Amino acid sequence: MEKSSVSERVLAALKNYNDTPLPNISVVSNNGLTWEFCVSGLSQPCNGRYYGQLLFSNQFPKEQPNLIWLTPNGRFDTNTNVEVCSSEEWEKDNSIKKLFTKLISEMTSEVGTIKGIHPLDHNSVSQLAEISLKSDFRKTNRNTSSALAPEEKENLLSKINMMLEELIPKLCNTESSVVLPPVTIIHFDPDIKKDNLPVLKLGINFSNWAYLKAERWNGLTGDPLKTIITNIVVSVLDRLMDLGSSLGFRFLFSNIDLSNTEASLRAILKGTCAGRPVHREVEVEELFLSRTKTSAQGLGSLYLFRNLKTLYLDHCENLSERFSFNSLSKDDKIPKLKVLSLVGTSSTLSHKWLSDIEAACPKLCKIYFTRKKGTKALGWQDVVLMQALRIPVLLPCGHIGDKSSIRQLGYCSFDRQPFRGSDMVEVNPLITLLVKDSNTQKWHASIVDVYRNPLDAKVLYHGCGSFLNVSSVKQLYNLEDDTLNEMVLVKLRNTRCPECLQSLLNARICYPHSAEMGADEQQFDDLKGIGSYAMVNPIKK
């Protein structure tokens, strides 16, 4: 028999047992053809916590699994195979529940009938029970990896893709071959259960998926389009959860990416699994909604995402003018949110939104955003004149300074190189990063490149505000150059910026460290302080 078919039968046996488990035996780990179980809550003197394993062969269910004990219990030897049922008993009823039922009966009897069982010695068994309760044998004496074996991952993903290949043509009314939204296995923790099934965390990436875009639906707009898009996402997620249940898992979507589609938060709220309602929003930990139609009104439901840790809302046009977290009531917080990205979305707003976010997200420690023009460029200053940059400009020499001050000087304050007024290029960094120091609890600002890495001493700048480190340039455009120079600019003339998709013909090389501030030079106690600092002394027209 093929191993994949054996794995399927073992998973079915696990589901059957977990549907009506015995109160004293729980399956705490399911790693392919090996289960780990725990016996607890028996009557004295066998009232300890004992771990064991079931080892399934390729002949299951024709052959019963081998059973070995890992915890000393006084009734059985450890690491020795125990044949719980006779061949006749197993042939008559080959259920795991029957096997466990007989095991408990034998374990608590004075004189058992299983080969290898020791007579019940109350004193020694009681002592071992006490020891097992004081020290968690499973954690202190064994390496209990919760990872799925590679072949099991491959088998699961294969079943997922087969189901999607059958479902999506029906959902999307197409007979042609379809591109599937990638599903990834993030983590398997058999110790965590929902609906009596071990939890398997998944990620699903709908980003740029053609069936969630308006052009796929012949220009359909408004509520009819929203309804179609929402139904597709909900149906895919629900059917995947049904599949997981049939395979003996509780699929949990901890990472959902809807970027660059017509979808919104509405597509994630609630759902079903095996006919039972599921509050999917409570399970999401990472949510990507960049360049979607997410509305300011829709953000009012964010407080339902109680376990959300990462939220990306980059370039969301519907939020740009009305974005705010202050619509959440005092009690409607997003308690676990740590990372928030508002690149592009925040560019039309004053920094007052920072105060609203701090009140709604008490655990927040990292923010990516785009500053509003005219506010101070957080994380930058003219390092020679020691003043904040209100209108950063890039000079021909590649250094950065403040437009009003530099224009009066007529030369670069860093290297004293002269320039003409027409040579200045205004710079509005696309991505500013705010990070909260875990030790000092203070916030620090810096500018990062398109891959959100700290800027190198020498970087590429594009007019949309994007900075690219040499590593990003090499990765994006398959170049082998280890430094940025004029020859690299020539090679990039016919390429496009990864953010705005416009030509890199006018890209410039610059030295951002001429304007960067050290981590200790600009610190803030809270986000409100950052907003106040950035907005003081507004520019006079």
Secondary structure, 3 states (H helix, E strand, C coil): CCHHHHHHHHHHHHHHHHHCCCCCEEEEEEECCEEEEEEECCCCCCCCEEEEEEECCCCCCCCCCEEEECCCCCCCCECCCECCCCHHHHHHCCCHHHHHHHHHHHHHCCCCCCCCCCCCCHHHHHHHHHHHHHCCHHHHHCCCCCCCCHHHHHHHHHHHHHHHHHHHHHHHCCCCCCCCCCEEEEEEEEEEEECCEEEEEEEEECCCCHHHCHHHHCCCCHHHHHHHHHHHHHHHHHHHHHHHHHCCCEEEEEEEECCCCCCCHHHCCCEEECCEEECHHHCCCEEECCCCCCCCCHHHHHHHCCCCCEEECCCCCCCCCCCCCCCCCCCCCCCCCCEEEECCHHHHCCCCHHHHHHHHCCCCCEEEECCCCCCCCCCEEECCCCEECCCEEECCCCCEEEHHHHHHHCECCCCCCECCHHHCEECCCCCEEEEECCCCCCEEEEEECCCCCECCCCEEECCCCCEECHHHHHHHHCCCCCCCCHHHHHHCCCCECCCCCCECCCCEEECHHHCECCCCCCEECCHHHHHHHHHCCCCCC
